[in-house]
Amino acid sequence: MVYVFAARLAKYCQTQGRDEIVVEDLGRYAGGDVACHLKHLTEEQGGWVITPFCHHFIEA
């Protein structure tokens, strides 16, 4: 749902002429939020394998 929200927000910003809010930034923020807030849940299950896809969204 976080990614869906980020995508909808990006589309809304685009339609409102808010070009200073960049889609890549929203994706990075959403990915960072998921990584931060779900970290404890994934660690309890043995962690996640960090893929290049994850690095794209986690690294700022």
mmJSON file of the N, C-alpha and C atoms, coordinates in Angstrom:
{"data_MODEL":{"atom_site":{
"group_PDB":["ATOM","ATOM","ATOM","ATOM","ATOM","ATOM","ATOM","ATOM","ATOM","ATOM","ATOM","ATOM","ATOM","ATOM","ATOM","ATOM","ATOM","ATOM","ATOM","ATOM","ATOM","ATOM","ATOM","ATOM","ATOM","ATOM","ATOM","ATOM","ATOM","ATOM","ATOM","ATOM","ATOM","ATOM","ATOM","ATOM","ATOM","ATOM","ATOM","ATOM","ATOM","ATOM","ATOM","ATOM","ATOM","ATOM","ATOM","ATOM","ATOM","ATOM","ATOM","ATOM","ATOM","ATOM","ATOM","ATOM","ATOM","ATOM","ATOM","ATOM","ATOM","ATOM","ATOM","ATOM","ATOM","ATOM","ATOM","ATOM","ATOM","ATOM","ATOM","ATOM","ATOM","ATOM","ATOM","ATOM","ATOM","ATOM","ATOM","ATOM","ATOM","ATOM","ATOM","ATOM","ATOM","ATOM","ATOM","ATOM","ATOM","ATOM","ATOM","ATOM","ATOM","ATOM","ATOM","ATOM","ATOM","ATOM","ATOM","ATOM","ATOM","ATOM","ATOM","ATOM","ATOM","ATOM","ATOM","ATOM","ATOM","ATOM","ATOM","ATOM","ATOM","ATOM","ATOM","ATOM","ATOM","ATOM","ATOM","ATOM","ATOM","ATOM","ATOM","ATOM","ATOM","ATOM","ATOM","ATOM","ATOM","ATOM","ATOM","ATOM","ATOM","ATOM","ATOM","ATOM","ATOM","ATOM","ATOM","ATOM","ATOM","ATOM","ATOM","ATOM","ATOM","ATOM","ATOM","ATOM","ATOM","ATOM","ATOM","ATOM","ATOM","ATOM","ATOM","ATOM","ATOM","ATOM","ATOM","ATOM","ATOM","ATOM","ATOM","ATOM","ATOM","ATOM","ATOM","ATOM","ATOM","ATOM","ATOM","ATOM","ATOM","ATOM","ATOM","ATOM","ATOM","ATOM","ATOM","ATOM"],
"id":[1,2,3,4,5,6,7,8,9,10,11,12,13,14,15,16,17,18,19,20,21,22,23,24,25,26,27,28,29,30,31,32,33,34,35,36,37,38,39,40,41,42,43,44,45,46,47,48,49,50,51,52,53,54,55,56,57,58,59,60,61,62,63,64,65,66,67,68,69,70,71,72,73,74,75,76,77,78,79,80,81,82,83,84,85,86,87,88,89,90,91,92,93,94,95,96,97,98,99,100,101,102,103,104,105,106,107,108,109,110,111,112,113,114,115,116,117,118,119,120,121,122,123,124,125,126,127,128,129,130,131,132,133,134,135,136,137,138,139,140,141,142,143,144,145,146,147,148,149,150,151,152,153,154,155,156,157,158,159,160,161,162,163,164,165,166,167,168,169,170,171,172,173,174,175,176,177,178,179,180],
"type_symbol":["N","C","C","N","C","C","N","C","C","N","C","C","N","C","C","N","C","C","N","C","C","N","C","C","N","C","C","N","C","C","N","C","C","N","C","C","N","C","C","N","C","C","N","C","C","N","C","C","N","C","C","N","C","C","N","C","C","N","C","C","N","C","C","N","C","C","N","C","C","N","C","C","N","C","C","N","C","C","N","C","C","N","C","C","N","C","C","N","C","C","N","C","C","N","C","C","N","C","C","N","C","C","N","C","C","N","C","C","N","C","C","N","C","C","N","C","C","N","C","C","N","C","C","N","C","C","N","C","C","N","C","C","N","C","C","N","C","C","N","C","C","N","C","C","N","C","C","N","C","C","N","C","C","N","C","C","N","C","C","N","C","C","N","C","C","N","C","C","N","C","C","N","C","C","N","C","C","N","C","C"],
"label_atom_id":["N","CA","C","N","CA","C","N","CA","C","N","CA","C","N","CA","C","N","CA","C","N","CA","C","N","CA","C","N","CA","C","N","CA","C","N","CA","C","N","CA","C","N","CA","C","N","CA","C","N","CA","C","N","CA","C","N","CA","C","N","CA","C","N","CA","C","N","CA","C","N","CA","C","N","CA","C","N","CA","C","N","CA","C","N","CA","C","N","CA","C","N","CA","C","N","CA","C","N","CA","C","N","CA","C","N","CA","C","N","CA","C","N","CA","C","N","CA","C","N","CA","C","N","CA","C","N","CA","C","N","CA","C","N","CA","C","N","CA","C","N","CA","C","N","CA","C","N","CA","C","N","CA","C","N","CA","C","N","CA","C","N","CA","C","N","CA","C","N","CA","C","N","CA","C","N","CA","C","N","CA","C","N","CA","C","N","CA","C","N","CA","C","N","CA","C","N","CA","C","N","CA","C","N","CA","C","N","CA","C"],
"label_alt_id":[null,null,null,null,null,null,null,null,null,null,null,null,null,null,null,null,null,null,null,null,null,null,null,null,null,null,null,null,null,null,null,null,null,null,null,null,null,null,null,null,null,null,null,null,null,null,null,null,null,null,null,null,null,null,null,null,null,null,null,null,null,null,null,null,null,null,null,null,null,null,null,null,null,null,null,null,null,null,null,null,null,null,null,null,null,null,null,null,null,null,null,null,null,null,null,null,null,null,null,null,null,null,null,null,null,null,null,null,null,null,null,null,null,null,null,null,null,null,null,null,null,null,null,null,null,null,null,null,null,null,null,null,null,null,null,null,null,null,null,null,null,null,null,null,null,null,null,null,null,null,null,null,null,null,null,null,null,null,null,null,null,null,null,null,null,null,null,null,null,null,null,null,null,null,null,null,null,null,null,null],
"label_comp_id":["MET","MET","MET","VAL","VAL","VAL","TYR","TYR","TYR","VAL","VAL","VAL","PHE","PHE","PHE","ALA","ALA","ALA","ALA","ALA","ALA","ARG","ARG","ARG","LEU","LEU","LEU","ALA","ALA","ALA","LYS","LYS","LYS","TYR","TYR","TYR","CYS","CYS","CYS","GLN","GLN","GLN","THR","THR","THR","GLN","GLN","GLN","GLY","GLY","GLY","ARG","ARG","ARG","ASP","ASP","ASP","GLU","GLU","GLU","ILE","ILE","ILE","VAL","VAL","VAL","VAL","VAL","VAL","GLU","GLU","GLU","ASP","ASP","ASP","LEU","LEU","LEU","GLY","GLY","GLY","ARG","ARG","ARG","TYR","TYR","TYR","ALA","ALA","ALA","GLY","GLY","GLY","GLY","GLY","GLY","ASP","ASP","ASP","VAL","VAL","VAL","ALA","ALA","ALA","CYS","CYS","CYS","HIS","HIS","HIS","LEU","LEU","LEU","LYS","LYS","LYS","HIS","HIS","HIS","LEU","LEU","LEU","THR","THR","THR","GLU","GLU","GLU","GLU","GLU","GLU","GLN","GLN","GLN","GLY","GLY","GLY","GLY","GLY","GLY","TRP","TRP","TRP","VAL","VAL","VAL","ILE","ILE","ILE","THR","THR","THR","PRO","PRO","PRO","PHE","PHE","PHE","CYS","CYS","CYS","HIS","HIS","HIS","HIS","HIS","HIS","PHE","PHE","PHE","ILE","ILE","ILE","GLU","GLU","GLU","ALA","ALA","ALA"],
"label_asym_id":["A","A","A","A","A","A","A","A","A","A","A","A","A","A","A","A","A","A","A","A","A","A","A","A","A","A","A","A","A","A","A","A","A","A","A","A","A","A","A","A","A","A","A","A","A","A","A","A","A","A","A","A","A","A","A","A","A","A","A","A","A","A","A","A","A","A","A","A","A","A","A","A","A","A","A","A","A","A","A","A","A","A","A","A","A","A","A","A","A","A","A","A","A","A","A","A","A","A","A","A","A","A","A","A","A","A","A","A","A","A","A","A","A","A","A","A","A","A","A","A","A","A","A","A","A","A","A","A","A","A","A","A","A","A","A","A","A","A","A","A","A","A","A","A","A","A","A","A","A","A","A","A","A","A","A","A","A","A","A","A","A","A","A","A","A","A","A","A","A","A","A","A","A","A","A","A","A","A","A","A"],
"label_entity_id":["1","1","1","1","1","1","1","1","1","1","1","1","1","1","1","1","1","1","1","1","1","1","1","1","1","1","1","1","1","1","1","1","1","1","1","1","1","1","1","1","1","1","1","1","1","1","1","1","1","1","1","1","1","1","1","1","1","1","1","1","1","1","1","1","1","1","1","1","1","1","1","1","1","1","1","1","1","1","1","1","1","1","1","1","1","1","1","1","1","1","1","1","1","1","1","1","1","1","1","1","1","1","1","1","1","1","1","1","1","1","1","1","1","1","1","1","1","1","1","1","1","1","1","1","1","1","1","1","1","1","1","1","1","1","1","1","1","1","1","1","1","1","1","1","1","1","1","1","1","1","1","1","1","1","1","1","1","1","1","1","1","1","1","1","1","1","1","1","1","1","1","1","1","1","1","1","1","1","1","1"],
"label_seq_id":[1,1,1,2,2,2,3,3,3,4,4,4,5,5,5,6,6,6,7,7,7,8,8,8,9,9,9,10,10,10,11,11,11,12,12,12,13,13,13,14,14,14,15,15,15,16,16,16,17,17,17,18,18,18,19,19,19,20,20,20,21,21,21,22,22,22,23,23,23,24,24,24,25,25,25,26,26,26,27,27,27,28,28,28,29,29,29,30,30,30,31,31,31,32,32,32,33,33,33,34,34,34,35,35,35,36,36,36,37,37,37,38,38,38,39,39,39,40,40,40,41,41,41,42,42,42,43,43,43,44,44,44,45,45,45,46,46,46,47,47,47,48,48,48,49,49,49,50,50,50,51,51,51,52,52,52,53,53,53,54,54,54,55,55,55,56,56,56,57,57,57,58,58,58,59,59,59,60,60,60],
"pdbx_PDB_ins_code":[null,null,null,null,null,null,null,null,null,null,null,null,null,null,null,null,null,null,null,null,null,null,null,null,null,null,null,null,null,null,null,null,null,null,null,null,null,null,null,null,null,null,null,null,null,null,null,null,null,null,null,null,null,null,null,null,null,null,null,null,null,null,null,null,null,null,null,null,null,null,null,null,null,null,null,null,null,null,null,null,null,null,null,null,null,null,null,null,null,null,null,null,null,null,null,null,null,null,null,null,null,null,null,null,null,null,null,null,null,null,null,null,null,null,null,null,null,null,null,null,null,null,null,null,null,null,null,null,null,null,null,null,null,null,null,null,null,null,null,null,null,null,null,null,null,null,null,null,null,null,null,null,null,null,null,null,null,null,null,null,null,null,null,null,null,null,null,null,null,null,null,null,null,null,null,null,null,null,null,null],
"Cartn_x":[0.81,0.0,0.865,2.027,2.909,3.295,3.615,4.021,2.843,1.671,0.477,0.21,0.324,0.134,1.154,2.415,3.469,3.176,2.702,2.385,1.214,0.185,-0.967,-0.583,0.278,0.745,1.557,2.399,3.187,2.282,1.265,0.327,-0.422,-0.853,-1.549,-0.644,0.59,1.53,1.739,1.816,2.003,0.805,-0.398,-1.587,-1.77,-1.168,-1.272,-0.112,0.77,1.897,2.978,3.054,4.06,5.264,5.935,7.042,8.264,8.319,9.48,9.468,8.317,8.233,8.48,9.646,10.093,9.651,9.21,8.735,9.807,11.049,12.131,12.281,12.104,12.189,11.077,9.866,8.754,9.01,9.548,9.89,10.953,11.944,13.017,12.472,11.609,11.017,10.149,9.349,8.487,9.326,10.361,11.234,11.958,12.428,13.099,12.159,10.916,9.926,9.628,9.439,9.19,10.39,11.589,12.798,12.941,12.629,12.781,11.723,10.473,9.39,9.108,9.542,9.312,10.567,11.647,12.918,12.81,12.168,12.065,11.278,10.253,9.473,10.293,11.069,11.857,13.023,13.59,14.697,14.223,12.999,12.436,12.299,12.15,11.996,13.302,14.408,15.705,16.276,15.578,16.086,15.647,16.04,15.754,17.06,16.959,18.085,17.987,19.015,18.996,19.405,18.488,18.709,19.013,19.479,19.67,18.388,17.227,15.952,15.794,16.121,16.02,17.011,18.212,19.225,18.745,18.021,17.516,16.617,15.8,14.843,15.374,16.367,16.86,17.94,18.845,19.943,19.476,19.875,19.457,20.481],
"Cartn_y":[-1.187,0.0,1.268,1.196,2.368,2.757,1.758,2.046,2.539,2.006,2.474,3.939,4.253,5.639,6.56,6.136,6.956,7.177,6.147,6.279,7.235,7.119,8.018,9.463,9.632,10.959,11.57,10.763,11.241,11.685,10.899,11.251,12.533,12.659,13.87,15.095,14.975,16.099,16.501,15.506,15.788,16.555,16.132,16.806,18.206,18.456,19.765,20.695,20.221,21.037,21.179,20.24,20.271,19.451,19.925,19.182,19.096,19.943,19.874,18.601,17.958,16.68,15.599,14.991,14.059,12.633,11.908,10.545,9.673,9.825,9.017,9.29,10.54,10.882,10.209,10.225,9.571,8.071,7.446,6.022,5.757,6.629,6.48,6.637,7.63,7.838,6.648,6.156,5.012,3.779,3.525,2.382,2.506,3.698,3.92,3.72,4.161,3.995,2.517,1.776,0.337,-0.354,-0.021,-0.638,-0.324,0.888,1.307,0.676,0.745,0.321,-1.18,-1.863,-3.306,-4.113,-3.41,-4.078,-5.108,-4.76,-5.684,-6.938,-6.798,-7.965,-8.909,-8.347,-9.201,-9.842,-9.123,-9.695,-10.883,-10.834,-11.953,-13.198,-13.006,-14.118,-14.502,-13.937,-14.283,-13.232,-12.108,-11.02,-11.127,-10.136,-10.17,-10.203,-10.721,-10.699,-9.357,-8.538,-7.226,-7.391,-7.065,-7.177,-5.792,-5.727,-4.413,-3.582,-4.227,-3.526,-2.816,-3.509,-2.914,-1.763,-1.949,-0.89,0.391,0.234,1.406,2.258,1.603,2.331,2.677,1.96,2.198,3.266,3.258,4.215,5.581,6.585,7.954,8.614],
"Cartn_z":[0.0,0.0,0.0,0.619,0.645,-0.779,-1.588,-2.966,-3.807,-3.559,-4.267,-3.907,-2.623,-2.191,-2.852,-2.877,-3.495,-4.978,-5.651,-7.076,-7.293,-6.468,-6.591,-6.273,-5.274,-4.913,-6.054,-6.674,-7.81,-8.947,-9.234,-10.298,-9.956,-8.707,-8.278,-8.419,-7.959,-8.062,-9.512,-10.379,-11.803,-12.369,-12.015,-12.547,-11.968,-10.806,-10.163,-10.532,-11.414,-11.835,-10.781,-9.878,-8.81,-9.244,-10.281,-10.869,-9.974,-8.931,-8.044,-7.195,-7.106,-6.408,-7.452,-7.392,-8.422,-8.068,-9.069,-8.875,-8.227,-8.655,-8.081,-6.582,-6.182,-4.767,-3.975,-4.511,-3.822,-3.678,-4.713,-4.644,-3.599,-3.54,-2.557,-1.136,-0.939,0.384,0.794,-0.145,0.151,0.486,-0.305,-0.046,1.278,1.587,2.866,4.035,3.878,4.935,5.177,4.107,4.237,4.881,4.43,4.984,6.465,6.856,8.246,9.143,8.741,9.613,9.584,8.558,8.505,8.823,9.148,9.405,10.523,11.621,12.746,12.383,11.536,11.129,10.258,9.353,8.471,9.222,10.18,10.952,11.775,12.278,13.034,12.161,10.854,9.92,9.24,9.695,9.126,8.19,8.02,7.191,5.755,4.954,3.535,2.776,1.614,0.695,-0.03,0.127,-0.507,-1.972,-2.82,-4.265,-4.838,-6.056,-6.684,-6.686,-6.797,-6.738,-5.397,-4.307,-2.982,-2.826,-3.322,-3.217,-3.9,-4.983,-5.706,-4.812,-3.982,-3.153,-1.773,-1.283,0.072,0.102,-0.846,-0.846,-1.302,-0.59,-0.931,-1.817],
"occupancy":[1.0,1.0,1.0,1.0,1.0,1.0,1.0,1.0,1.0,1.0,1.0,1.0,1.0,1.0,1.0,1.0,1.0,1.0,1.0,1.0,1.0,1.0,1.0,1.0,1.0,1.0,1.0,1.0,1.0,1.0,1.0,1.0,1.0,1.0,1.0,1.0,1.0,1.0,1.0,1.0,1.0,1.0,1.0,1.0,1.0,1.0,1.0,1.0,1.0,1.0,1.0,1.0,1.0,1.0,1.0,1.0,1.0,1.0,1.0,1.0,1.0,1.0,1.0,1.0,1.0,1.0,1.0,1.0,1.0,1.0,1.0,1.0,1.0,1.0,1.0,1.0,1.0,1.0,1.0,1.0,1.0,1.0,1.0,1.0,1.0,1.0,1.0,1.0,1.0,1.0,1.0,1.0,1.0,1.0,1.0,1.0,1.0,1.0,1.0,1.0,1.0,1.0,1.0,1.0,1.0,1.0,1.0,1.0,1.0,1.0,1.0,1.0,1.0,1.0,1.0,1.0,1.0,1.0,1.0,1.0,1.0,1.0,1.0,1.0,1.0,1.0,1.0,1.0,1.0,1.0,1.0,1.0,1.0,1.0,1.0,1.0,1.0,1.0,1.0,1.0,1.0,1.0,1.0,1.0,1.0,1.0,1.0,1.0,1.0,1.0,1.0,1.0,1.0,1.0,1.0,1.0,1.0,1.0,1.0,1.0,1.0,1.0,1.0,1.0,1.0,1.0,1.0,1.0,1.0,1.0,1.0,1.0,1.0,1.0,1.0,1.0,1.0,1.0,1.0,1.0],
"B_iso_or_equiv":[0.0,0.0,0.0,0.0,0.0,0.0,0.0,0.0,0.0,0.0,0.0,0.0,0.0,0.0,0.0,0.0,0.0,0.0,0.0,0.0,0.0,0.0,0.0,0.0,0.0,0.0,0.0,0.0,0.0,0.0,0.0,0.0,0.0,0.0,0.0,0.0,0.0,0.0,0.0,0.0,0.0,0.0,0.0,0.0,0.0,0.0,0.0,0.0,0.0,0.0,0.0,0.0,0.0,0.0,0.0,0.0,0.0,0.0,0.0,0.0,0.0,0.0,0.0,0.0,0.0,0.0,0.0,0.0,0.0,0.0,0.0,0.0,0.0,0.0,0.0,0.0,0.0,0.0,0.0,0.0,0.0,0.0,0.0,0.0,0.0,0.0,0.0,0.0,0.0,0.0,0.0,0.0,0.0,0.0,0.0,0.0,0.0,0.0,0.0,0.0,0.0,0.0,0.0,0.0,0.0,0.0,0.0,0.0,0.0,0.0,0.0,0.0,0.0,0.0,0.0,0.0,0.0,0.0,0.0,0.0,0.0,0.0,0.0,0.0,0.0,0.0,0.0,0.0,0.0,0.0,0.0,0.0,0.0,0.0,0.0,0.0,0.0,0.0,0.0,0.0,0.0,0.0,0.0,0.0,0.0,0.0,0.0,0.0,0.0,0.0,0.0,0.0,0.0,0.0,0.0,0.0,0.0,0.0,0.0,0.0,0.0,0.0,0.0,0.0,0.0,0.0,0.0,0.0,0.0,0.0,0.0,0.0,0.0,0.0,0.0,0.0,0.0,0.0,0.0,0.0],
"pdbx_formal_charge":[null,null,null,null,null,null,null,null,null,null,null,null,null,null,null,null,null,null,null,null,null,null,null,null,null,null,null,null,null,null,null,null,null,null,null,null,null,null,null,null,null,null,null,null,null,null,null,null,null,null,null,null,null,null,null,null,null,null,null,null,null,null,null,null,null,null,null,null,null,null,null,null,null,null,null,null,null,null,null,null,null,null,null,null,null,null,null,null,null,null,null,null,null,null,null,null,null,null,null,null,null,null,null,null,null,null,null,null,null,null,null,null,null,null,null,null,null,null,null,null,null,null,null,null,null,null,null,null,null,null,null,null,null,null,null,null,null,null,null,null,null,null,null,null,null,null,null,null,null,null,null,null,null,null,null,null,null,null,null,null,null,null,null,null,null,null,null,null,null,null,null,null,null,null,null,null,null,null,null,null],
"auth_seq_id":[1,1,1,2,2,2,3,3,3,4,4,4,5,5,5,6,6,6,7,7,7,8,8,8,9,9,9,10,10,10,11,11,11,12,12,12,13,13,13,14,14,14,15,15,15,16,16,16,17,17,17,18,18,18,19,19,19,20,20,20,21,21,21,22,22,22,23,23,23,24,24,24,25,25,25,26,26,26,27,27,27,28,28,28,29,29,29,30,30,30,31,31,31,32,32,32,33,33,33,34,34,34,35,35,35,36,36,36,37,37,37,38,38,38,39,39,39,40,40,40,41,41,41,42,42,42,43,43,43,44,44,44,45,45,45,46,46,46,47,47,47,48,48,48,49,49,49,50,50,50,51,51,51,52,52,52,53,53,53,54,54,54,55,55,55,56,56,56,57,57,57,58,58,58,59,59,59,60,60,60],
"auth_comp_id":["MET","MET","MET","VAL","VAL","VAL","TYR","TYR","TYR","VAL","VAL","VAL","PHE","PHE","PHE","ALA","ALA","ALA","ALA","ALA","ALA","ARG","ARG","ARG","LEU","LEU","LEU","ALA","ALA","ALA","LYS","LYS","LYS","TYR","TYR","TYR","CYS","CYS","CYS","GLN","GLN","GLN","THR","THR","THR","GLN","GLN","GLN","GLY","GLY","GLY","ARG","ARG","ARG","ASP","ASP","ASP","GLU","GLU","GLU","ILE","ILE","ILE","VAL","VAL","VAL","VAL","VAL","VAL","GLU","GLU","GLU","ASP","ASP","ASP","LEU","LEU","LEU","GLY","GLY","GLY","ARG","ARG","ARG","TYR","TYR","TYR","ALA","ALA","ALA","GLY","GLY","GLY","GLY","GLY","GLY","ASP","ASP","ASP","VAL","VAL","VAL","ALA","ALA","ALA","CYS","CYS","CYS","HIS","HIS","HIS","LEU","LEU","LEU","LYS","LYS","LYS","HIS","HIS","HIS","LEU","LEU","LEU","THR","THR","THR","GLU","GLU","GLU","GLU","GLU","GLU","GLN","GLN","GLN","GLY","GLY","GLY","GLY","GLY","GLY","TRP","TRP","TRP","VAL","VAL","VAL","ILE","ILE","ILE","THR","THR","THR","PRO","PRO","PRO","PHE","PHE","PHE","CYS","CYS","CYS","HIS","HIS","HIS","HIS","HIS","HIS","PHE","PHE","PHE","ILE","ILE","ILE","GLU","GLU","GLU","ALA","ALA","ALA"],
"auth_asym_id":["A","A","A","A","A","A","A","A","A","A","A","A","A","A","A","A","A","A","A","A","A","A","A","A","A","A","A","A","A","A","A","A","A","A","A","A","A","A","A","A","A","A","A","A","A","A","A","A","A","A","A","A","A","A","A","A","A","A","A","A","A","A","A","A","A","A","A","A","A","A","A","A","A","A","A","A","A","A","A","A","A","A","A","A","A","A","A","A","A","A","A","A","A","A","A","A","A","A","A","A","A","A","A","A","A","A","A","A","A","A","A","A","A","A","A","A","A","A","A","A","A","A","A","A","A","A","A","A","A","A","A","A","A","A","A","A","A","A","A","A","A","A","A","A","A","A","A","A","A","A","A","A","A","A","A","A","A","A","A","A","A","A","A","A","A","A","A","A","A","A","A","A","A","A","A","A","A","A","A","A"],
"auth_atom_id":["N","CA","C","N","CA","C","N","CA","C","N","CA","C","N","CA","C","N","CA","C","N","CA","C","N","CA","C","N","CA","C","N","CA","C","N","CA","C","N","CA","C","N","CA","C","N","CA","C","N","CA","C","N","CA","C","N","CA","C","N","CA","C","N","CA","C","N","CA","C","N","CA","C","N","CA","C","N","CA","C","N","CA","C","N","CA","C","N","CA","C","N","CA","C","N","CA","C","N","CA","C","N","CA","C","N","CA","C","N","CA","C","N","CA","C","N","CA","C","N","CA","C","N","CA","C","N","CA","C","N","CA","C","N","CA","C","N","CA","C","N","CA","C","N","CA","C","N","CA","C","N","CA","C","N","CA","C","N","CA","C","N","CA","C","N","CA","C","N","CA","C","N","CA","C","N","CA","C","N","CA","C","N","CA","C","N","CA","C","N","CA","C","N","CA","C","N","CA","C","N","CA","C","N","CA","C","N","CA","C"],
"pdbx_PDB_model_num":[1,1,1,1,1,1,1,1,1,1,1,1,1,1,1,1,1,1,1,1,1,1,1,1,1,1,1,1,1,1,1,1,1,1,1,1,1,1,1,1,1,1,1,1,1,1,1,1,1,1,1,1,1,1,1,1,1,1,1,1,1,1,1,1,1,1,1,1,1,1,1,1,1,1,1,1,1,1,1,1,1,1,1,1,1,1,1,1,1,1,1,1,1,1,1,1,1,1,1,1,1,1,1,1,1,1,1,1,1,1,1,1,1,1,1,1,1,1,1,1,1,1,1,1,1,1,1,1,1,1,1,1,1,1,1,1,1,1,1,1,1,1,1,1,1,1,1,1,1,1,1,1,1,1,1,1,1,1,1,1,1,1,1,1,1,1,1,1,1,1,1,1,1,1,1,1,1,1,1,1]
}}}
